[in-house]
Amino acid sequence: MSNVSQIVKSIQKIMRKDPGVDGDAQRLGQLTWMLFLKIFSDREKQNILINDNYRSPIPDNLQWSVWAENDEGITGEELLDFVNKDLFPGLKALDVSDPNAAMIRSVFDDMHNYMKSGQLLRQVINKIDEIDFNKGTDKHLFGDIYEQLLKDLQNNKHSGEFYTPRAVTQFMVEMMAPKLGEKILDPACGTGGFLACAVNYLTPQLKIGKDFDTLRECIIGWEKKQLPYVLCTTNMILHGIDAPNIKHFINGSLARPLNDYSERDKVDIILTNPPFGGEEEDGIEASFPAHVRTKETADLFLVLIIKLLKESGRCAMVLPDGALFGEGGAKTRIKEELLTKCNLHTVIRLPKTVFAPYTPISTNILFFDKSGQTKETWFYRLDMPSGVKAFNKTKPMQLGHFDPVREWWNNRQEIQEDGFDKAKKYTFEELKERNFNLDLCGYPTVENIVLDPKELFEQFENKKAALENEMSEVIGQIKTILGIN
């Protein structure tokens, strides 16, 4: 059970033999609903031990323990008929008055069984059922399976919407320092990375039974796409959150008119990495006031977040470079609104390859709160660690790479390196004079690195000499091979 990648690959290999499953997206969807039922079943076993009055929201004949756990149980056409004619219709018809039943029904509303071979379906079920998610080692295993699923999602053209490196989510949660009882929202929660980190951060604060109920009520996620929604819900259940408060908004968080949100919708903390690099479908921008209407997803989420924060609420969000330096029209007005209605106290410029290979877009973390208008904003450029040229899928950013930011955070000073600003403070007036172009303390480019003629000539001579030496060595090797003196 130690090689998680092999476990997932063996399951997917079985699915590839099935004529009904076509492509990675369907394989992931198929695996996701089965993992959900298995994890929910294991969680129920714990609940029954803890609570004598616990009653499952799933009818007896549809429970995983009844139809799936026996590795020699129903198979072939009998299994297919049960899944297609009993299991799915039954779960999609659960009574929504029970929070757990409503959650399960929402998970299966847009789910499908793609497999057409009952024998192969039984093989996959048996493989999944080998895992006991109540065991410490196997519970940890899902984290690895979950990571493997995320890596597979990069083959999907929308994969950039699904994945935020764990180090980034952990750092952002740490800087927000949530307290039990504060409402925490991710309005584009994807597979739940920020929410899971928040749960882990808050768990040591749990003292009595009702604290668990408080935690469940305070962790809130909204997601547009079905697959990440189910993965997020599953992730929360595995983290001990029963009937998690994760909503599947088919039209997305941005479709609801901004003015429809009331005080009861507002939250204390927002942690998010909204989709970026794309545009919303026609008509979505009509949900927003005319002066901030745009089709760019990240910009619209920024407007939504300003609306959703309580007074003194705080936010940490990832935004692409384009949101910082873009000027003109709605983009400038959105940033002006951010700095006028909120206190944008910190912008961390992230290294360029943090999100590789999912996207090459350079990103930033914005930290702000709703304590009043911005008076000053600190910008800090986080450079690549010494000896690391680029982050990638196999060598992602680590939490320790944020150590320079941590050291600077509580003892802020302006820093210059090689004549360029690495950390610098700007007043609201200075930012306004720049037309709210926030592209500050970024990475120097070839265009703004200016060398004097002497340095340029020395560089040319050094490169010329190195090239001549390489050519001389190659010519010598060729002569040796040919026997030429």
N, C-alpha and C positions, 0 to 999 in steps of 0.2 A: 504493500500500500504506500510505499515511500515515494515512488516515482509518479507524481501526479500527472505530469505531461503524458506519460505512457497510458495512464488510466483513461484520461480524456480521449487520447488518440485511439485507444482500443475500442471505446464506445463509438466514436465517429467512424472508425473503420467498419464496424458492424452496420452502421446506418448507411454507409456508402453502397452496401450490397442491396439495400432496399430500393425498389423501383419508384417508390413514392416520394423519396426525399431528394430534393434537387438543390444542391449548393449549400454553402456554409450557413447562410441565414436560416434556412429551414432546419439544418442539423442543430444549430444553436437553439432555435425555438423549441424543437422536439426535446432536446436535453433539458432545457430550462423548466418546462412544466413538470417533467418527471422529478427533477431535483427538488422543485418546490414541494411536491406532494410528499416526497421522502423526508425532507427536512421538517415539514409541518407535522408529519406522523411522529418523528422522533421527539419533536418538541412537545407533542400531546402526551407522550409517554411520561415525560417529566412532570407535566401539569397534573396528570392523574395521581402521581405519587405525592405531590405537594398539596393538592386540593381534592378532598374527597367528593366535593360537590361539582367538580368539573364535568361538563358535558360537551362532547364533540359537536361542532356545527355540521359535520359531514355524516350523512346517513351510514349506518353500519355497513351495508353492502358495498359502499363506495370508498371505504377507508383503505388506505394503502396496506395496512396490516392484514386485511382480509383477502384482497385479490392479488397483491403483488409479492408479499414476503415469502410465500412458499415457492422455492425455486423450481419445484416440480408441479406447480399449479397450472391453471388454465393457460393454454397456448394456442397457436394457429388461428383458425377462423373464429373459434370461441372467444379468444382473447380480443381479437379485433372487433367483433360484434359488441362485446362488453364495453370496450373503450369508446367506440363510436356511437353506440346506441343507448348506453346506460351512464357511463362515467361522465362524459362531456355534457350531455343534456342535463344530467342531474346536478352537476356543479354549477352550471349556468342558470339553474332555476332555484338556487338556495334563497332562503328568506333573508332579505337585506336588513331586517330589524335587528339581527345579531351582528355585531361589528366584525367578528371573525368570519361569519358566513358571507357578509357583504364584501369583505376583502378577498375571499376565495372566488366569489362570483366575478368580481372585477378582474382578477387575474385570468380567469378562463373565458371572459367575454369575447376576446379577440384571439384566443389560442386555437390551434388546430393539431390534430394527430395526422402527421404526414405519412407515417409508415404504413405499408400495405402488406407486409409479411408478419403474421402473428408470431412465427418462430423467431424471427430476428428481433421483434419487439420484446419477446420474453428474454432473449439473451441480454439486451440492453438493461432491462429491468433488474435482472439477476446481478449484473455488474454493479449497478447503482446500489442495490440492496446490500452489497458487501460492506458498505460504509455505515458505521453507527455514529451519527452526528451528536450523540450524547456523550461519547467518549472524548476525553481531552485531545487525544492525538488525532482522531478522525474529525473532530470539530474544527481543529486547526487546519485539517486537510482541505476543508471547503474553501478556506481563504486562498489556498494554492489553486484549487480547481477554478475558483472565481477569477483569479489572476490569469489563468490559462484561457478562460473564456474571453476575457478582455483582450488578450493578445490576439485571439482568433478574430475578434471583432474588427481588428485593423484591416482585414481583408474587405470589410464592408466600406463602401464609398463614403458613408457618413460616420466612420469610426471616430473621427476627431471630436464628435459630440459625446462620446461615451467615456473617455478615459482622462483622468487627471492623475499625474504621478503621485504616489502615496506620500512622498516627502513633502510635496507642496500642500496637500490637504492637512497633514499633521502640523506643519509650520503655521498655517493660517488658523487652525483651531487653537493652537497653543497661544498665538498672539491675541486671539479673541478672549481666551480664558473664560469660557461660559460657566455659569453657576446653575445649579439645579433649580428649576422653577422658571428659568428664562426660556421663552419660546424661540426655537431655532428653526429657521426655514432655509431650504434650498429650492428655489422656484424652477430650477432646471436640473433636478437631482440625478438624472442618468441612473447609474447602477448603485448610487448611494455612498460614494466614497467619503464625502464631507460628513454625512449624517453618521456613518459608522465611526469615523474618527471622533465626532462629538460624543457619541455614546461611550466610546472607550475612555475619553477624557472625563466624563461625568460619573462613570461607574464607581470610582473610589469614593464619591460623595454620597452614595446610597447607604443609608443607615437602617431604615425600617421598611416594612412591607409597602406602605403607601408611597414611599419614594419611587418605587418601580412604576407605579401608576402615573406619578408626576412626570417621570422621564418619558414614558410612552406618549403622554399627551403633549409634551413639549417638543418632540422631534417630528418635524413636518417636512414632507417632500412633495413636489409636483413634477410630473413628467408627461411628456407628449407621446413618446413612442412606447409601444407595448413591450418589446423585448427588454429594454433597460428598466422599465417599470417593474416587470416581474422579477428581474434580478435584484433590484433595490428592495422590493418587498421581502424576497427570500433572504437577502443579506440582513435585513432588520430582524427577521424572525430568529435567525441564527445568533444574532447579538442579544437575544432575550427579550425583544420587543414584540409582545403579542398584539395582534390586530393593529399593526403599525399604521400611522396616520400618513400614508402615502397615497396621493390622488393621481389617477390617470386622466389627464385632461386631453381628450382626443384632438382638440383644436389648439392645444398648447396654452401656457400661462398668459401669453400675450393677446389672446383673442378676446378676453373679457374686457369690456370698456373700463378705462382707468378710474373713471368717476364712480364706478359701481363698488369699488373697495371702500369699506367702512373701517371705523376704529377697531372693531373686533377682528378684522383681518390682519391687523398690524402685529409685528413681532419685535422681539428684543435684539435678535442676532440674525443676520443673513450671511451664509457662507455659500459661495457658488462660483462655478466656472461656466457661464452661459455659452451656448454654441456661438462660434464666431467664424468669420471667413465666408459667410453666406448671407442671403437675403430672405426675408419672410415672404410668404405668398401674398398675392394681391389682396388688398382689403384689410389686412391685419393692422396696418398703420392707422386705419380709421378709428381704432379703439383708443387712440391717443390724441391729446390736444393738438391743434393744427400747428402750433409753433415748434413742436418737437417731432413731427411726423417724418419718419424715414423707414426704409425697408431693411436697414442693417440690423440684424438680430441683436448683436451685443449692445448697440446703442439703445434699442428699445427696452432691453432688460435693465439697463442702468436707470432709465426713467421709471420703470416699474418698481425697482428696489427703493428708490427715493420715496416713492409713494407708500411702500409697505413697511418702512421702518417706523417704529414708535418714536416719540420724542425721547432723545438720549439713546435711542437704539444705535447699534453699531454694525458695520459690515466689512467683510473682507471678500473681494471678488477678483477674479482673473479677467483681464481685458487685453486684447491685442494692441500692438503698437499703433495701428491705424486709428483706434479710438482716442489715443492721446494726441497725435499730431494733426489729425484731420481738421480742416478749417472750413468755415463757410456754412451758411444755412443752418439746418437743424443740428448738425454735429456740434457747432460752436455754441448754440443755444442750450444744448443738453449739458455741456460742460459748465457753462455759466450757471445753469440751474443747480448742478451738483455743488459748485463752490459757494453758491449763495444760500442754498437751503441746508447744506451739510458742511461739516468740518472735515475736509479732505486733508488729513494730517500727514499721511505717508504714502509714497509711491515707491515700490521696490521694482527696479528694472531687472528682469530675470535673464539668465544666460540664453543665448539664441536657440540652443538645441534641447531645452527642457522637455518639449513635447514631441521630440523625434521618437519614432518615425511617423507619428500620427499626423503631424503638421509641421511645416518649416516656419510658420509664422512666429515672430518674436512676441513675447508676452510680458505682462506686468501684473503685480498684485497691488490693488488699491485698497487702502484702509481708511475708512471714514466713519463718522458718527453724526447723529442728528442733534448735536448740542448747540447749533447755531452756525452762522456764516463762517467760512474759512478765514482765518487770520494769516496763517502761514502754512506752507506745505513743504515737507522734506522729501527730497528725491535721493535714492540710494541705488547705485548700480552694483548688483551682485555679479562678480566675475567668475569665470570658470575656475574650478580648483586647480592648484598647481599640478602640472603633469597630465591633466585631462584635456584632450583636444575637443571632445564632443561627447554628449550623452547619447545613448541609443537604447534600443529595446533590451539588450542583454546587460548593459551597464547604465541603468537609469540614475537620475539624481538621487542622492541620499540625504536624509534629514541632517546629517552632520555638515553637509555643504552650506547650510544656513547659519552655521556658527558665527561667521563674520557679521551677519545682520544682528544676531542676538547680542553680541558684544557691543555693537554700535547703538542698538535700540534704546537702551536706558541711559546712555551717555553720549548724546548726539553731538557730533562735531562735523564741520565742513572738511572734506578731504579732496585733495587734488593729487592725481597720479599722472606723470609724464605730461603735465601741462593741461590735463583735462579734468573736469569735475567728476568725482566719483560719488560724493555726497554734498548736497547743497540745499540751503533753505531759501524759499522764495515767498514773498508776501502776496496777499491777494491782489494788491494794486499792481505788482510786477507781472503777475500772471494775466491780469486783465489787459495790461499794455501789450502783451504778447498775443492778444485775441484768443486767450485760453488755449494756446498751443502748449501742451504739457510734455513735449518731447525734450526732456531735460535730463542731464547726467546719463545719457545713453552711451552706446558703444561708439568710439571714434570710427569714422569711415575713411577710406582712402582719400576722399575728396577734402576732408578737413584736417588731414595730417599734412602739414607743410614743412618740408626740410629745406635748409639753406643749400645753395649750390655746392658747397664744399662737401657736405654730407652725402648729397646725391652722387657726386663724382666718386667718393670713396666707396659707396655701395656698388656702383657700376664696376669699378676696378676689382673689388673683391669677388663679385659674381663672375666677372670675366676670367680672373685667375683660377677660380674653382672650376669653371667649365673647361678651361684649357688643360688643367690637370686631369680631369676625368677623361677627356678626349685622348690625352697622351697615354693614359693607362689602357684604354680600350685598344688603341693602335698597337701598343706593345703586346697585348694578349693575342691580337690577330696575327702579328708577325711570328710570335712563338708557335702558334698553331700551324701556320703555313711554312715554318722553318726558314723564315727570312731574317737575315742578320740586320 
